[in-house]
């Protein structure tokens, strides 16, 4: 009950009170240092409004006054940016309900904030912890509107589309995901181990979904390439490993037959044999495929 009451306070209506920008800024910094989420949310909105008022003030005609106005605007822009940081910094150390509330406030304040780019993984995880996972795809879609190369959003949408049997959408998101991962460098503050773990998981999602979708469509050359990339990355997931091996068997069998490469057909049989060894819905068909492929290879020179 206490957590729910606290969440309700965070959602209370905000009223912009009068006061100087400097005073509001200092209060916000104090609240941020104290990790007071309730006050940070209220003060960030108030301070941002005052900063934007200063930024939008008409420039004076007098040259001497204009210099002071320029300095004031520059200061206000810095304060406005700090309000975004305050919401972000407080959210990353808050409980899931509070983190979601603060990050939603940051999105409303500035959906293109630089502080949102590396925090969507936290945002999605917090929503899952709250039991609000159904909201994640919509938030991910909005994220891509402002950050087209956000890997967290692309991974979420690739998985969502695949689970809803939207093959073309799933393939599109998966291809975009694998492409952007090659461009991204490790964010500041993220350990090498954590970055590699996250990157490998997202590569697994991208390559596996792209490979399976292409295999199901008969695009065997592309499927073979992507599934070979996916295979070592899904080693700890028997379901995905079995599917990768199953479709690698299918793709290489078809490619081997088309190019009259006996070695590739035999490799296809081995992939299928490995898929059959993993208990699951594909095991029986994979075993049958392996026998057919071996027989086919025996008839080839």
Residue pairs with C-beta under 8 A, 6 or more apart in sequence:
3 95
3 97
6 38
6 97
6 98
7 97
7 98
7 101
9 38
10 37
10 38
10 41
10 97
10 98
10 101
10 102
11 101
14 41
14 42
14 45
14 46
16 45
16 46
16 49
16 50
17 46
19 46
19 50
20 50
21 47
21 50
21 51
21 54
21 75
21 76
21 79
24 43
24 46
24 47
24 50
25 47
25 79
25 82
27 39
27 43
27 47
28 40
28 43
28 44
28 47
28 82
28 83
28 86
29 82
29 86
31 39
31 40
31 43
31 86
32 40
32 85
32 86
32 89
32 90
35 90
35 93
35 94
36 90
37 90
37 91
37 94
37 98
37 101
37 102
40 86
40 87
40 90
40 102
41 87
41 101
41 102
41 105
43 86
44 83
44 84
44 86
44 87
44 105
44 109
45 83
45 105
45 109
47 79
47 82
47 83
48 80
48 83
48 109
50 76
50 79
51 76
51 77
51 79
51 80
51 83
52 76
52 80
54 72
54 73
54 75
54 76
55 73
55 76
55 77
55 80
57 69
57 72
57 73
59 66
59 69
59 70
60 66
60 69
83 109
84 106
84 109
84 110
84 113
84 114
84 115
85 115
87 102
87 103
87 105
87 106
87 109
87 115
88 102
88 103
88 106
88 113
88 115
88 116
88 119
90 98
90 102
91 98
91 99
91 102
91 103
91 106
91 119
91 122
92 99
92 119
92 122
94 102
96 125
96 126
96 127
96 129
96 130
97 126
97 130
99 122
99 123
99 126
100 123
100 126
100 127
100 130
100 132
103 116
103 119
103 122
103 123
103 126
106 113
106 115
106 116
107 113
107 116
107 142
111 142
111 145
111 146
112 146
112 147
116 143
116 146
116 147
117 147
117 150
118 187
118 190
120 139
120 140
120 143
120 150
120 152
120 153
121 152
121 198
123 139
124 136
124 139
124 140
124 152
124 156
127 133
127 135
127 136
127 139
128 136
136 156
136 160
137 156
137 157
137 160
140 152
140 153
140 156
140 157
140 160
141 153
141 157
143 150
143 152
143 153
144 150
144 153
144 154
144 157
147 153
149 176
149 180
149 183
149 184
150 180
151 177
151 180
151 181
151 184
151 202
152 202
154 173
154 176
154 177
154 180
154 202
154 206
155 177
155 201
155 202
155 205
155 206
157 169
157 173
158 170
158 173
158 174
158 177
158 205
158 206
158 209
159 205
159 209
161 167
161 169
161 170
161 173
162 170
162 174
162 209
162 212
162 213
167 213
167 216
167 217
170 209
170 213
171 209
171 210
171 213
171 214
173 209
174 205
174 206
174 207
174 209
174 210
174 213
175 206
175 210
177 202
177 205
177 206
178 203
178 206
178 207
178 210
178 226
181 199
181 202
181 203
181 206
184 199
186 192
186 195
187 195
190 198
200 233
201 233
203 229
203 230
203 233
204 230
204 233
204 234
204 237
204 240
207 226
207 227
207 229
207 230
207 233
208 226
208 227
208 230
208 233
208 234
208 240
208 243
208 244
210 222
210 226
211 222
211 223
211 224
211 225
211 226
211 227
211 229
211 230
211 244
211 247
212 223
212 227
212 243
212 244
212 247
214 220
214 222
214 223
214 226
215 223
215 227
215 247
215 250
215 251
216 247
218 254
220 250
220 251
220 252
220 254
220 255
221 251
221 255
223 247
223 248
223 251
224 248
224 251
224 252
224 255
227 244
227 247
227 248
227 251
228 248
230 240
230 244
231 241
231 244
231 245
231 248
234 240
234 241
234 244
235 241
238 278
238 279
238 280
239 280
241 278
242 275
242 278
242 280
242 282
242 283
242 286
243 275
243 282
245 271
245 272
245 274
245 275
245 278
245 286
246 271
246 272
246 275
246 282
246 285
246 286
246 289
248 268
248 271
249 268
249 269
249 270
249 271
249 272
249 275
249 286
249 289
249 290
249 293
250 268
250 272
250 289
251 268
252 264
252 265
252 267
252 268
252 271
253 264
253 265
253 268
253 269
253 272
253 289
253 293
253 296
255 261
255 264
256 262
256 263
256 264
256 265
256 266
256 267
256 268
257 265
257 296
260 300
262 297
262 300
262 301
265 293
265 296
265 297
265 300
266 293
266 294
266 297
268 293
269 289
269 290
269 293
269 294
269 297
270 290
272 286
272 287
272 289
272 290
272 293
273 286
273 287
273 290
275 282
275 283
275 286
276 283
276 284
276 286
276 287
276 290
277 283
